[in-house]
Structures are given as C-alpha cells and as structure tokens.
Amino acid sequence: LSKEQLSTSGKATSVASRNPAPGRKMRRFVTSSALQDFASESLLPDFRDFEPGGLDEAPKEGEAAAAAQEQVEPPLPPRPQLPPMKLLLSVFSSRPAVLLFDYHQCVGKERKVDPTRVIATDEPIRWMTEWPSGRTAMPTEAFFGHSSCVHRYNAVLNTLSVAGLSEVPADTAKWTLWWGGTPRPEQLREFSPFQKTNHFPGSWNLGRKDLLWRNIQRMQRRHLDGRFDITPQSFLLPGHRKYWAVAREQEPKTLWIWKPPNSSCGRGIKVISSSGHGISAKALAKLERRQGVVQRYVDRPLLLRGYKFDLRLYVVVTSFDPLKVYLFHEGLVRLATEPYSADSRTLTRRTMHLTNYSVNKLSAAYVKNSDAKGSTSGQTQEGAPAEEEEDAAEGQEEQELDPEMEGPEGEDDAEVAEPGADGTGGLIEGSEDEDDEGDGPEAQSLGSAAVDKEGQAAGVHASKWTLEDLQEHFAKEDLDYKLMMSRINDLLVKTLIAAEPSIVSAWHTGANFRSPGNAKQARGVGPNQTCFELYGFDVLVDESLKPWLLEVNSCPSLSSSSPLDKRLKTHLIADMLTLVGLSPHGQREDCGAAQRGSLRPPSDNKARFVRSHNLESISSCQLKDLGEAEWATILDAHDEYMRRGSFERIYPVAETLDELMDLFQTPRYANLVLAKWLKEGGEKCFQPEFAHLRPKWLPEQMWNSAC
C-alpha cells in the first residue's frame, strides 16, 4: 500500500477500534457525517476488481480512487431534527407530568396554556428548580409505534412529530403510544403502566351496525319508558325478516333503509318502500336473506336550504371503567348535493338521500370547503409539497388497509366511493338523464357565486360545514341549537352505556395491574388505564330537532380531503393526545417513585390502594372519608378535565348523573366514586374556601385554569 493508502487505512482502523462491534453499535456511536467522510476518503483496494490469483499487486492509486468512488453508495439523508418535547405539569403538586401536544401550523392557531405549567426538555435547569421532585431525572425522549395494518394519517403523524416523538418498531418496549387496531386482551396485560393504545378491546360492539343495534335493543327491553328510543325502528336480517314483513304490511307508505352490518361510506345502502316500489319481489326476497340491518327511514329530516344533512361528531372515551366521555367542540355537517324529496320515485338518487362524503364528492354540484380559518399564508415548511400530495391521496389509500381485529371486524371509515347497482333493485347510480338536474339549480342554491374556479367555497356555501356554521344558521332561522346539542349529548352517552358491558368485560379480561415503578405508588380504583378511543358518531336530526343515531365508526377517517378536514382533524388529534395523558418514556421508572408517590404523608401507615368502601356503603359516607385509591381516581379525572383543550366532558357531569346512573346494566365502583365527588362539590372542592370537603393529606392544586 502507498503512504496515502496506509494513512487512510490507519484512520479506518482508529474508527473501527472505537467501535469493535459492527452493525448496530457502529451506527450508534459514529455519526452519519463521520461515516460519510470516511466513505468519501477511503482508498482501500476493492478485491472484487482483482484477477484470480492477482492479490500480490494492488491497482494503481488513481484506479483505486476511481473504483472506490464508484462503489460508495450515496449518503442517507440526514435524520430530521425533532423539536424538544414539552411536558405539561399536573395542576396538583407531586403529580405526574404528561406530554403536551402543540398544534401543527395547519391548525392556524397556537395552544393556549399557562406557560408556568409547561417545561420543555431543553430546559433542564428549570426542571431542577421548579419541579417539586427535582432529584429525579428529567425525561428527554418519548416514542410511538404505528401498526402497518392501519392507515398512516398525516393528522396523526404531524402531531406526533411536532411534539418531538420518534417512531420505533413494534417489537421494542420503548413506545409510549401504540397507534394500531383493536388490541387483544392478552396484549394489554403486557403493557407497562406508561403505555397506551388508541382502541379498546371489543370496540366492534359499537362499530358493527348489527352488534350496535343488539346492544341498544337490549336496553330498550330493560327500559320500556322510551329512554333508549335513540335509533329508528330496526330489524336484523335475516333473523327478523318476518317481523319486517309485518311492519311493511301495516305501513305500506313507509320507507326503509337497508345497510350491510360492517361497511362504510354508503357502500351497499339501499332505500326501499314498503309497497316494493322500484324493487322486484325476487330482489326483495334475496335482500331479506342477506345479513344486514334494515331501519325505518327518517322521511322528515331537518333540511339546510332544502338539502338533507347529517352530523359527524367526534367523541373520545378516555376510560370505560369509570366511564369518561368527551365531545370535540367542532364536528362536520355533511350535506347531500341534490334538494331533498320524500317521493318514492327518487329512491335511486344517491346524492339526494345519502349524505356520505364518498358519495357526494363525485357529484358535479359538490363544493369543497376551502376553510378560511386555517393556515393560509406565510407558513411553509420543508417537505410541504409532498405533504399536500399525501393529503390529496389519503382518502384513496386508506381503503387498502383494514384495522387489526380479533373476531368481528370494526368499521373502517375510509372515504371511498362505492359503485352503484348490484342487482337487488335498491339505491343505484342515477342514469345520465337523472343526473342532469344535479348540475344546475342545486349548485346555484348552495351559493355558486361564492364558489371559486377550483370548485371551493368557505362556510355555508360549501357542501361540508362546521358545527359553528350550523349554529350561525340556527340563529338566523330561529332554531334552538342548544336544545338540539343537549339531546345529542344524551344520545351519545346512552349509546356508550348500551355497549359498556361488552367492552368493559373484554377490557377487564386484559386487566393490567402493573405498578409504575414502586409498589407503594398511588393508583386509582381498578386496573391501569391502558386504552382510549376516538369514535365518529353519525347523527341525523329531524324536523322536531330530535336526533337519531345512524351509526358509530370505531375507526373514523382522519384523512385531509380538504383544508377544513386538515385543520379540524389535526386539531382534534393534538387535543385528544394531550387529554388522555401520555407519560414520557423516561418517567416509567426513574420519575415514578417521586412524581407518582403516595398521596398520604410517609408517617401515615394506613392501608393504601384498597377500596375504603363498597357499592352499598359509598353512598352514605362523606367525600373526605374516601380512601387514597378513590382520591387517586378523582385526581386523575380532574387532571384530565384541566387539560381538555377544545373538548367538553359530557359524562360524568353533575346535571345528568341522577338520570343516567340508573341506566348502567352493572353498577361499577369507580363510577360511583366519581358520582359521589361530583354531587358533593366536584371541581370546587379543590378551592381553598371548600377545603372542608376534602382530606387534609390531599395535594394542593397549583393551577386553576384549564388548557
């Protein structure tokens, strides 16, 4: 070797000596830039270029350099630099901090939070001086895992990236959040206390239309006073086909809507009249033998400017035991694109009777919402064009991936259009003559003057509104928006109560009681809260402002099909992940003992984490007499409420407890604990003037404002 080659070889040897083990350790301790420099400077001979038997003579120096240059692969792009994580301190002293998820720029605003409650991971000095347990190590990293069997939504990935989380493979135990399909109970038993996943086991009891109706029907039989009349009259086929035939004979003018049990986006839906208009006897008999749900058609829906609409409402359940339900402040109002008519001769008009986005987006009268409230100017970031292309393709790609399911599959709410006729004579694509009408008066009545050249408009001129737009419309039409929403909240909670026994049973099968690092740490009543879930409720409102449940999507679409969808859904994900309270990876062991220590002082030797009462005695005790496990459950609920963002807690709330508590099929101790707290003071018991309502050993509330 020449002197230059020997020099280079020595450099390589020095690098290798610092990293004797190849592969993973080499990648860990040698930076990408160092590897790139080494690769570009290396002049070692490539023995593949030698002739057989010619190892005694190396190629000339220039030839070796040229060969090395040809052999070196292009360097990998540098790993993107993630922003520092932010931790949101508990409103109570000596309670665990959680990850704070800031808004992505597409949301168009910044999160409102008291800056004294936030500590960034690049502020170690502030952590040591302001955190009550400064002797503990500050967490510096957090990770998430993402299943390959579910769609990778930009709304989710962007939010995690903004928060500084890195993705790790599924086979590691480092992730804090697992974003995937429905977990099996045995998987939940292996979770560490700091880990959460975005589905409950058994959630198909809500997502499948047939199981949802069975759960509601069971509650209707238990409560004959009509409190569970939240869905139109329904029959499960083929088992109830005789009952459906009798109903058709008794009301020959009634319309019915048939739906597959586990489909979405308007696929397979058919509207049928009792008289059989538009469908042959053979086709009707075939439909009766198919598995599905048939419901009485709500033929007098509330209309917006003559168009039928439904509501997509986003509901987050942070726990089923105790049941804690939150409603996102914004939802989607989805309009049909043809003026509504109850005439049976219009049953083939899909864009008149169906409000699904995946159906109406194909109409020439569809107007995309350009969303003037989102980020519109001056905000750019690296890779933005690629991101926009991904947003445009999301609705088409997500149909290729089904959620991981055990047993029955859940709803995949992918926004994908379904072809029309299938030979059964139900709802079919209209003919060319029937569709001609959709290009004229309909677009004009939606406000075509406000539609730009790309077929976009903002607010009430679009085919998709927000709840804020709907509220403004109600005010102009002198309709009671508050009354409608109170009825909707009641419907949402009753639907979850109907499915609660099945989901809690599946979740308790995988109950996880692993301690977060210290056997004496405070934990609430029951197992660790390993799950949360986002549901998409589809609700139709009739002329009397009575809401009717259409279906529940356990995997609602989070695709960014329009600027409105992108802003709303990214905002939704950021607030949801902050609400559920994800612990940073570093807290699982080293910070656990200090930050999640006993609520009582060390000198108190009373039994901890054991129920202080039972189902019968808790109603007669005083609030301050509850034990440490009960108060840990209460503090968790209040801490969660104080980081709710744009969510509203709709259960439990003091105003509806008396009415709804009696509806649970099985009384649960954790539900009774929260009910006791809310009835005897709720959040106000943490204020100084109500100190007599709580035990003296309870930690002090440091902040009074929510974020």
C-alpha positions in Angstrom: 0.0 0.0 0.0 1.1 3.6 -0.6 1.7 6.0 2.2 -1.6 7.7 1.5 -3.4 4.3 1.5 -1.7 3.3 4.7 -2.7 6.7 6.3 -6.3 6.1 5.2 -6.2 2.6 6.5 -4.9 3.8 9.9 -7.9 6.2 10.0 -10.2 3.4 9.3 -8.6 1.3 12.0 -8.9 4.0 14.6 -12.6 4.3 13.9 -13.1 0.6 14.0 -11.1 0.3 17.3 -13.5 2.7 18.9 -16.4 0.6 17.7 -15.2 -3.1 17.8 -18.7 -4.5 17.3 -20.1 -3.9 13.8 -23.7 -3.1 12.8 -25.9 -1.5 15.4 -23.1 -0.3 17.7 -21.3 1.2 14.7 -24.4 3.1 13.7 -25.0 4.2 17.2 -21.6 5.8 18.1 -20.4 7.1 14.7 -22.4 10.0 13.3 -23.7 9.9 9.7 -21.4 12.8 8.8 -18.4 10.9 10.1 -19.4 7.8 8.1 -19.9 9.9 5.0 -16.4 11.4 5.4 -14.9 8.0 6.0 -16.6 6.6 2.9 -15.5 9.5 0.7 -11.9 9.4 1.8 -11.4 5.7 1.9 -8.9 4.4 -0.7 -8.7 0.8 0.4 -8.4 -1.6 -2.6 -11.6 -3.4 -3.7 -10.6 -7.0 -4.1 -13.5 -7.7 -6.3 -11.7 -5.9 -9.1 -8.6 -8.2 -8.8 -7.9 -11.0 -11.3 -7.9 -14.5 -9.8 -4.5 -15.1 -8.2 -3.5 -11.5 -8.5 -3.7 -10.5 -4.8 0.0 -9.7 -4.8 -0.4 -6.5 -6.7 -2.8 -3.7 -5.9 -4.2 -1.5 -8.6 -2.7 1.9 -9.2 -3.6 4.7 -6.8 -5.8 6.6 -9.3 -7.6 3.4 -10.4 -8.3 2.5 -6.7 -9.7 6.0 -6.0 -12.0 5.8 -9.0 -13.1 2.3 -8.1 -13.8 3.4 -4.5 -15.8 6.4 -5.7 -17.9 4.2 -7.9 -18.5 1.6 -5.1 -19.6 4.1 -2.4 -23.4 4.4 -2.2 -25.0 7.9 -1.9 -25.2 9.0 1.7 -28.5 8.7 3.5 -30.4 11.9 4.0 -29.9 13.4 7.5 -32.5 12.4 10.1 -34.9 15.3 10.6 -34.3 17.2 13.8 -37.4 16.9 16.1 -38.4 19.8 18.3 -37.9 19.4 22.0 -40.7 17.7 23.9 -42.9 19.7 26.2 -44.3 18.4 29.5 -47.5 19.7 30.9 -47.4 19.8 34.7 -50.3 18.5 36.7 -52.5 21.1 38.4 -51.6 19.3 41.6 -48.3 19.3 43.4 -46.3 16.0 43.2 -48.5 14.5 40.5 -47.1 13.2 37.2 -46.4 15.4 34.2 -47.8 14.4 30.8 -46.8 15.1 27.2 -48.1 18.3 25.7 -49.0 18.2 22.0 -48.7 21.6 20.4 -50.8 22.4 17.2 -49.3 21.9 13.8 -49.2 25.0 11.7 -52.2 23.9 9.6 -54.5 24.4 12.7 -53.9 28.1 12.2 -53.5 29.0 15.9 -51.4 28.3 19.0 -52.4 26.3 22.0 -53.5 28.5 25.0 -51.8 27.3 28.1 -50.3 28.9 31.2 -46.5 29.0 30.4 -45.7 28.2 34.0 -47.3 24.8 33.6 -45.1 23.9 30.6 -41.5 22.7 30.8 -39.5 21.9 27.6 -36.9 19.1 27.6 -34.3 21.7 26.6 -34.8 23.5 30.0 -33.1 21.1 32.5 -32.3 24.0 34.9 -35.9 24.9 35.1 -36.9 21.3 35.7 -34.5 21.1 38.6 -35.6 24.3 40.2 -39.3 24.3 39.6 -40.3 20.6 39.6 -41.2 19.5 43.2 -39.1 16.4 42.9 -36.0 17.9 41.4 -33.9 15.0 42.3 -35.5 12.9 39.7 -34.1 12.7 36.1 -35.9 14.8 33.5 -37.3 12.7 30.7 -35.7 13.5 27.4 -37.4 11.3 24.9 -40.7 9.6 24.0 -41.6 7.2 21.3 -44.6 5.9 19.4 -45.3 2.8 17.5 -47.5 2.5 14.4 -49.1 -0.6 13.1 -48.6 -1.5 9.5 -52.2 -2.6 9.3 -53.8 0.8 9.7 -53.5 3.9 7.6 -50.8 6.4 8.4 -52.7 9.6 8.6 -50.9 12.9 8.3 -53.1 14.4 11.1 -51.6 11.8 13.4 -48.0 11.8 12.2 -47.7 15.6 12.0 -49.0 16.0 15.6 -46.6 13.4 16.9 -43.7 15.0 15.1 -44.5 18.5 16.4 -44.5 17.0 19.9 -41.0 15.6 19.4 -41.9 11.9 19.5 -39.9 9.4 17.4 -41.2 6.2 15.9 -39.8 2.9 17.0 -40.6 -0.7 15.7 -43.4 -2.7 17.2 -41.0 -5.3 18.8 -39.5 -2.7 21.2 -40.9 -1.9 24.6 -39.9 1.8 24.4 -43.1 3.3 22.9 -45.5 5.4 25.0 -48.3 5.3 22.4 -49.2 2.4 20.1 -51.4 3.5 17.2 -53.0 0.5 15.7 -56.0 -1.8 15.5 -58.1 -3.3 18.2 -55.8 -5.0 20.8 -56.3 -8.5 22.2 -56.8 -8.7 26.0 -53.6 -10.7 26.4 -51.6 -7.9 24.7 -52.9 -5.4 27.2 -51.7 -7.5 30.1 -48.1 -7.0 28.9 -48.4 -3.2 28.7 -46.2 -1.1 31.0 -48.1 1.4 33.1 -46.8 4.3 30.9 -48.1 2.7 27.7 -51.5 3.4 26.0 -53.1 2.3 22.8 -55.9 4.0 20.7 -58.5 1.3 20.9 -60.4 -0.7 23.5 -60.8 -4.4 23.0 -64.4 -5.3 21.9 -65.0 -1.9 20.3 -66.7 -3.7 17.4 -69.7 -3.7 19.7 -70.1 -0.1 18.7 -68.6 -0.2 15.2 -70.7 -3.1 13.7 -74.2 -2.0 12.9 -75.7 -5.3 13.9 -74.0 -5.5 17.3 -74.7 -1.9 18.0 -78.4 -2.5 17.4 -78.4 -5.6 19.6 -76.9 -3.6 22.4 -79.5 -0.8 22.0 -82.3 -3.3 21.7 -81.3 -5.0 24.9 -81.5 -1.6 26.7 -84.9 -0.9 25.1 -86.2 -4.1 26.6 -84.8 -3.2 30.0 -86.2 0.4 29.9 -89.7 0.4 28.4 -90.2 4.1 29.0 -88.7 5.1 25.7 -85.4 6.4 27.1 -83.5 4.3 24.6 -85.5 5.3 21.5 -82.4 6.8 20.0 -82.4 4.9 16.7 -85.2 4.4 14.2 -87.1 1.2 14.3 -84.8 -1.6 13.2 -84.7 -5.3 12.3 -81.8 -7.6 12.0 -81.9 -9.7 8.8 -82.3 -12.5 8.0 -83.4 -13.4 11.5 -86.2 -10.7 11.8 -87.4 -10.8 8.2 -90.9 -12.0 9.3 -91.3 -9.1 11.7 -90.1 -6.7 9.0 -92.7 -8.1 6.5 -95.5 -7.5 9.1 -94.3 -3.9 9.6 -94.3 -3.3 5.8 -97.9 -4.6 5.6 -99.1 -2.4 8.4 -97.5 0.8 7.0 -97.4 0.4 3.2 -96.2 4.0 2.6 -93.2 3.8 4.9 -89.6 3.9 3.5 -86.9 1.6 4.8 -83.1 1.8 4.5 -81.0 -1.4 4.4 -77.4 -1.4 5.4 -74.6 -4.0 5.4 -73.5 -4.8 9.0 -69.9 -3.9 8.6 -69.5 -1.5 5.8 -69.0 2.3 5.5 -69.1 5.3 3.1 -72.5 4.5 1.8 -71.4 1.1 0.3 -74.3 -1.2 -0.3 -77.0 1.0 1.3 -80.5 0.7 -0.3 -83.7 2.7 0.3 -86.9 0.6 -0.2 -90.6 1.4 0.1 -93.0 -0.9 2.0 -95.0 -1.3 -1.2 -92.0 -2.6 -3.0 -91.8 0.3 -5.5 -88.7 0.1 -7.6 -87.7 -3.4 -6.5 -88.8 -6.8 -7.8 -90.2 -9.4 -5.5 -87.3 -11.7 -6.3 -84.8 -9.0 -5.4 -86.6 -8.2 -2.2 -86.6 -11.9 -1.2 -82.9 -12.0 -1.9 -82.3 -8.9 0.3 -84.3 -10.5 3.2 -81.9 -13.4 3.2 -78.8 -11.3 3.4 -77.1 -10.4 6.6 -77.8 -6.7 7.4 -79.8 -4.1 9.3 -82.9 -2.5 8.0 -84.2 0.7 9.6 -87.2 2.9 9.2 -86.2 5.8 7.0 -86.4 9.2 8.7 -88.6 10.8 6.0 -89.0 14.2 7.6 -85.4 15.2 8.3 -84.4 18.8 9.1 -83.1 20.4 6.0 -80.5 23.1 5.3 -81.6 25.2 2.5 -83.6 22.3 1.1 -80.8 19.7 1.4 -80.6 16.7 3.7 -77.7 16.6 6.1 -76.2 14.6 8.9 -73.6 15.3 11.6 -70.2 13.7 12.1 -69.4 14.1 15.8 -66.0 13.2 17.3 -66.2 11.5 20.8 -63.3 10.4 22.9 -63.7 7.9 25.6 -60.7 8.0 27.9 -62.0 5.2 30.1 -64.9 2.8 30.3 -64.4 2.0 34.0 -65.1 4.6 35.2 -66.9 5.9 32.1 -65.4 9.2 31.0 -66.7 10.8 27.7 -65.6 13.9 25.9 -67.1 15.6 22.8 -64.9 17.7 20.5 -66.2 21.2 20.1 -66.1 21.0 16.3 -67.7 18.4 14.0 -68.7 18.1 10.4 -72.0 18.9 8.8 -72.3 16.8 5.6 -74.8 17.9 3.1 -76.3 16.0 0.2 -75.9 17.7 -3.2 -79.5 17.3 -4.5 -82.5 19.0 -3.0 -84.4 16.5 -0.8 -87.7 14.9 -1.8 -89.6 12.1 0.0 -91.2 11.0 -3.3 -90.6 7.2 -3.7 -89.7 7.9 -7.4 -86.5 9.5 -6.2 -85.1 6.4 -4.3 -82.4 5.9 -6.9 -81.0 9.4 -6.3 -77.9 8.6 -4.2 -76.8 12.2 -3.9 -80.3 13.2 -2.6 -80.8 10.5 0.1 -77.2 9.8 1.2 -75.1 12.4 2.9 -71.8 10.4 2.8 -68.9 12.4 1.6 -67.6 9.5 -0.5 -70.9 9.5 -2.4 -71.4 13.2 -2.9 -67.8 14.2 -3.7 -68.5 12.6 -7.2 -71.3 15.0 -7.9 -70.7 18.0 -10.1 -72.6 20.0 -7.5 -70.2 19.2 -4.7 -68.3 22.2 -3.3 -65.2 21.6 -1.3 -64.8 23.8 1.9 -61.7 26.0 1.5 -61.8 26.8 5.2 -60.8 30.5 5.6 -59.9 29.8 9.3 -57.0 27.6 8.7 -53.4 28.5 8.0 -53.4 30.2 4.6 -50.3 32.3 4.1 -46.8 32.8 5.0 -46.4 29.4 6.8 -44.3 27.0 4.9 -42.1 24.1 6.0 -39.7 21.7 4.4 -41.5 18.9 2.5 -44.8 20.8 2.3 -45.5 19.9 -1.4 -45.0 16.2 -0.6 -47.3 16.5 2.4 -50.0 18.1 0.3 -49.8 15.3 -2.2 -50.2 12.8 0.6 -53.2 14.6 1.9 -54.8 14.5 -1.5 -54.2 10.8 -1.8 -55.2 9.8 1.7 -58.8 9.1 1.0 -57.9 6.7 -1.8 -55.2 4.9 0.1 -56.8 4.1 3.4 -59.3 1.6 1.8 -56.3 -0.7 1.3 -55.7 -1.2 5.0 -58.1 -2.8 7.4 -57.8 -2.4 11.2 -56.3 -5.2 13.1 -59.2 -7.1 14.6 -59.8 -10.2 16.7 -63.2 -11.7 16.0 -65.6 -9.4 14.1 -64.0 -6.6 12.2 -64.6 -3.0 13.1 -65.8 -0.1 11.0 -63.2 1.3 8.6 -64.5 4.8 7.9 -62.4 5.3 4.8 -63.8 7.8 2.4 -64.0 5.7 -0.7 -66.9 5.7 -3.2 -68.9 2.5 -3.8 -70.2 1.5 -7.3 -73.9 1.7 -7.7 -76.3 -1.1 -8.7 -75.8 -4.7 -7.5 -78.8 -6.2 -9.0 -81.1 -6.1 -5.9 -83.1 -3.1 -7.0 -82.2 -0.7 -4.2 -80.3 2.5 -4.4 -78.4 2.7 -7.7 -76.5 5.2 -9.6 -78.9 7.5 -11.4 -79.0 7.5 -15.2 -77.5 10.3 -17.3 -80.9 12.0 -17.5 -81.4 11.8 -13.8 -78.0 13.4 -13.1 -78.5 16.3 -15.5 -80.6 18.1 -12.9 -77.7 18.0 -10.4 -75.5 20.4 -12.4 -78.0 23.3 -12.4 -80.3 24.6 -9.6 -78.5 22.6 -6.9 -75.2 24.3 -7.3 -77.0 27.7 -7.6 -78.9 27.2 -4.4 -75.7 26.4 -2.5 -74.3 29.8 -3.4 -72.4 29.3 -6.6 -71.4 33.0 -6.6 -69.1 32.2 -3.7 -67.5 29.2 -5.4 -64.1 29.7 -6.9 -62.7 28.3 -10.1 -61.4 25.2 -8.3 -64.9 24.4 -7.0 -64.2 25.5 -3.5 -66.0 27.8 -1.1 -65.9 28.7 2.6 -68.6 28.3 5.3 -72.2 27.8 4.4 -71.5 28.0 0.6 -69.7 24.6 0.8 -71.1 21.1 0.9 -69.4 20.5 4.2 -69.9 22.8 7.2 -68.6 23.0 10.7 -70.8 23.0 13.8 -70.0 26.7 14.2 -71.5 27.3 10.7 -74.6 25.3 11.7 -75.0 27.2 14.9 -75.0 30.5 13.0 -77.6 29.1 10.6 -79.8 28.0 13.5 -79.6 31.6 14.9 -80.7 33.0 11.6 -83.6 30.5 11.3 -84.6 31.0 15.0 -83.9 27.3 15.8 -82.8 26.1 19.3 -79.2 24.9 18.8 -78.6 24.4 22.5 -81.6 22.2 22.8 -80.5 20.0 19.9 -77.0 19.6 21.3 -78.3 18.7 24.8 -80.4 15.9 23.2 -77.4 14.8 21.1 -75.2 14.6 24.2 -77.8 12.4 25.8 -77.9 10.2 22.8 -74.1 9.8 22.7 -73.8 8.8 26.3 -76.7 6.3 26.1 -75.1 4.7 23.1 -71.9 4.1 25.0 -73.7 2.9 28.1 -75.5 0.3 25.9 -72.2 -1.1 24.7 -70.4 -0.6 28.0 -70.9 -4.2 29.5 -69.4 -5.9 26.5 -66.4 -3.6 26.2 -65.6 -3.5 29.9 -65.8 -7.3 30.0 -63.2 -7.6 27.2 -61.1 -4.9 28.7 -61.1 -6.5 32.2 -60.1 -9.8 30.6 -56.8 -8.0 29.8 -56.7 -6.1 33.1 -53.3 -4.6 33.8 -52.3 -4.0 37.4 -48.6 -3.5 36.9 -47.1 -0.9 39.2 -45.5 2.2 37.7 -42.1 1.5 39.4 -43.0 1.5 43.0 -45.4 -0.9 44.8 -46.5 1.9 47.1 -47.4 4.4 44.4 -50.8 5.9 44.2 -53.1 4.2 41.7 -56.8 4.7 41.3 -59.6 2.2 41.6 -59.3 -0.7 39.2 -56.6 -1.6 36.6 -54.3 0.7 34.7 -55.9 2.9 32.1 -54.2 1.3 29.1 -56.7 2.4 26.4 -58.6 5.3 24.9 -60.6 5.6 21.7 -61.9 8.1 19.2 -65.4 7.4 17.8 -67.1 9.1 14.9 -70.9 9.3 15.6 -73.2 9.9 12.6 -76.4 11.6 13.7 -79.5 12.7 11.8 -81.8 15.4 13.1 -85.5 15.5 12.2 -87.8 18.5 11.9 -88.6 18.4 15.6 -84.9 18.7 16.5 -84.8 15.1 17.7 -81.5 13.4 17.0 -81.4 9.8 15.6 -78.3 7.7 15.7 -77.3 6.3 12.3 -74.1 4.5 13.1 -70.8 4.7 15.1 -67.4 4.5 13.4 -64.7 3.0 15.7 -62.1 3.9 13.1 -63.3 7.3 11.8 -61.4 8.7 8.8 -58.8 11.2 9.6 -57.8 12.0 6.0 -57.2 15.5 4.9 -59.6 15.7 1.9 -60.0 19.4 2.2 -58.4 22.4 4.1 -61.3 22.1 6.6 -60.7 18.4 7.2 -57.0 19.0 7.6 -57.4 21.8 10.2 -60.2 20.2 12.2 -58.7 16.7 12.4 -55.2 17.8 13.2 -56.6 20.0 16.0 -58.7 17.0 17.1 -55.7 14.7 17.4 -53.5 17.2 19.3 -56.2 17.9 21.9 -57.0 14.2 22.2 -53.4 13.1 22.8 -53.0 15.8 25.4 -56.3 14.9 27.1 -55.5 11.2 27.5 -52.3 12.0 29.4 -49.3 10.2 27.8 -46.3 9.8 30.1 -42.8 10.4 28.7 -40.7 7.2 28.4 -38.2 8.5 31.0 -40.9 8.6 33.7 -41.7 4.9 33.7 -39.1 4.0 36.3 -36.9 6.9 37.5 -39.5 9.5 37.9 -42.3 7.2 39.1 -41.5 7.0 42.8 -41.2 10.7 43.3 -43.8 12.0 40.9 -46.5 9.4 41.5 -45.8 8.7 45.1 -48.3 8.2 47.8 -50.9 10.9 48.3 -50.6 10.5 52.1 -47.6 11.7 54.1 -44.9 8.9 54.8 -45.9 8.9 58.5 -49.4 7.7 57.7 -49.4 3.9 57.9 -53.0 3.2 56.9 -53.7 0.6 54.2 -53.3 2.1 50.8 -54.8 1.4 47.4 -57.6 -0.7 48.9 -61.2 0.3 48.5 -62.3 2.2 51.6 -66.0 1.4 50.9 -68.1 -0.9 48.7 -71.1 -0.5 46.4 -73.5 -0.2 49.3 -71.6 1.9 51.8 -70.2 4.6 49.5 -73.5 6.4 49.1 -73.7 7.1 52.9 -70.1 8.2 53.5 -68.7 11.7 53.4 -66.5 12.7 50.5 -63.5 13.4 52.7 -63.7 9.9 54.2 -62.9 8.2 50.9 -59.5 6.4 50.8 -56.4 7.0 48.8 -57.4 4.8 45.9 -60.7 6.6 45.5 -59.0 10.0 45.7 -56.4 9.0 43.1 -59.3 8.2 40.7 -60.8 11.6 41.4 -57.5 13.5 40.9 -56.9 11.6 37.7 -60.3 12.7 36.4 -59.8 16.3 37.5 -56.3 16.5 36.0 -57.7 15.1 32.7 -60.5 17.7 32.8 -58.0 20.5 33.3 -56.1 19.6 30.0 -59.3 19.1 27.9 -58.4 21.7 25.3 -61.4 22.0 22.9 -63.2 19.0 24.4 -66.3 19.2 26.5 -66.9 16.5 29.1 -70.4 15.1 28.6 -70.1 12.3 31.1 -69.9 12.3 34.1 -71.5 15.7 34.7 -73.4 16.6 37.8 -76.5 17.7 35.9 -77.3 14.3 34.3 -75.9 11.9 36.9 -79.3 11.1 38.5 -80.9 10.3 35.2 -78.0 8.3 33.6 -76.6 6.3 36.6 -79.6 4.1 36.7 -79.1 3.0 33.1 -75.9 1.0 33.7 -76.5 -2.7 33.5 -73.9 -3.3 36.1 -73.1 -0.8 38.9 -69.3 -0.1 39.0 -67.5 1.2 42.0 -65.3 3.6 40.0 -68.5 5.2 38.5 -69.9 5.6 42.0 -66.7 7.3 43.2 -66.8 10.0 40.5 -70.6 10.4 41.0 -70.0 10.9 44.8 -67.4 13.6 44.1 -69.4 15.5 41.5 -72.6 15.5 43.6 -70.8 16.8 46.7 -68.8 19.6 45.2 -66.9 18.4 42.1 -64.1 20.7 41.0 -64.9 23.3 43.6 -63.7 21.0 46.4 -60.1 21.8 45.4 -60.6 25.5 46.0 -59.3 27.0 49.3 -62.7 28.0 50.5 -64.0 24.4 50.2 -61.1 22.7 52.0 -63.5 21.1 54.4 -64.8 18.9 51.7 -61.5 17.1 51.1 -59.0 15.3 53.4 -56.1 17.3 54.7 -53.5 15.0 53.2 -54.6 15.7 49.6 -52.0 17.5 47.4 -52.6 21.2 46.8 -54.0 22.5 43.5 -51.4 24.7 42.0 -53.2 26.0 38.8 -56.9 26.8 38.4 -57.1 27.4 34.6 -57.6 24.6 32.1 -55.6 24.3 28.8 
